[in-house]
Amino acid sequence: MDYKIKLADGKAHLVSITSAYFKSWQVWQVKFKDGKVAMLYKMGSEWMQRNEDFLEAEVLEIIGYTIDRIIYKRTISF
């Protein structure tokens, strides 16, 4: 699904966020409009990205917070 995220630079960006499983891990694929893709996963309360991904710490936190809200909305709807 597409989400509008306001990043640290103050600009709103449209990103596509989808979830999948890699082995036993739930991962989240984030696609930006410029074609860049990042894979995120959560360890405890900390959001992480693959070594080859490009996100800065602030951007990772903002996207992780958005994913947490998506998960929360999914769980309360059931």
N, C-alpha and C positions, 0 to 999 in steps of 0.2 A: 504494500500500500504506500501511497505517497503521503508525506508529512512535510509541513512547513516548520523549519527549525530556525530560531534566531540564534546565530552564533556570536562569539565574543566580539567580533568586529562590528556588531550592531545590525548587520544585514540579515534578512531572512532568506533562507535557501530551501529549495524544494528537493527532498531526498526520498528515495524509495527504500523502505525497510521491509525485509522478509526474513522469516525464521526457517531454520532447517536443523538437521542433526548431522554431526560429523562424529562417527563412532558413537560414543555414549554422551557426547557434549551437545548441548543446544547452542547453536551459533546464530548470529544475526548478520545478514548481509546488507550493507548500506551502500546504495548506488547514488552518486551525485550526478547532477545534470551534465557536467563536463566529461562524464564517462568513467571517472575514477570509482573504484570499488574497494570497500574495506570490510573485513570480517571481524566481528566483535564477539566476545564471550565474557561471561561473568564468573569470577572466582571469589566466592564469599560475597562481600559487598562491593568489590572492586571490578570495574569494567576494564577489560584488556583487549588488545588487538594483536593480530599476527605480526611477526617480526618485520615482514616486508611491507606492511601498511604504513601510511603516511600521516595519520592524524596527530595533531598536537594534543597535549593533555587537556586543555580547556575544551576543545571540540569533542574529545572522547567523553568527557564528563557530561556535556550537554546532550549528546546523542544517547549516552547511557541513561540519563535521567528520562529522556523521552521514551526509551524502550521500557524502562521500569513502569512508566505510566501506562504504556500499552499492555504490559503484563497484568498490571493491577486492574485495568478495565476489563480484561478478559476473565479474570478470576471472579470479579464481583457480578458479572453478567450470568454466571452459572448458578 
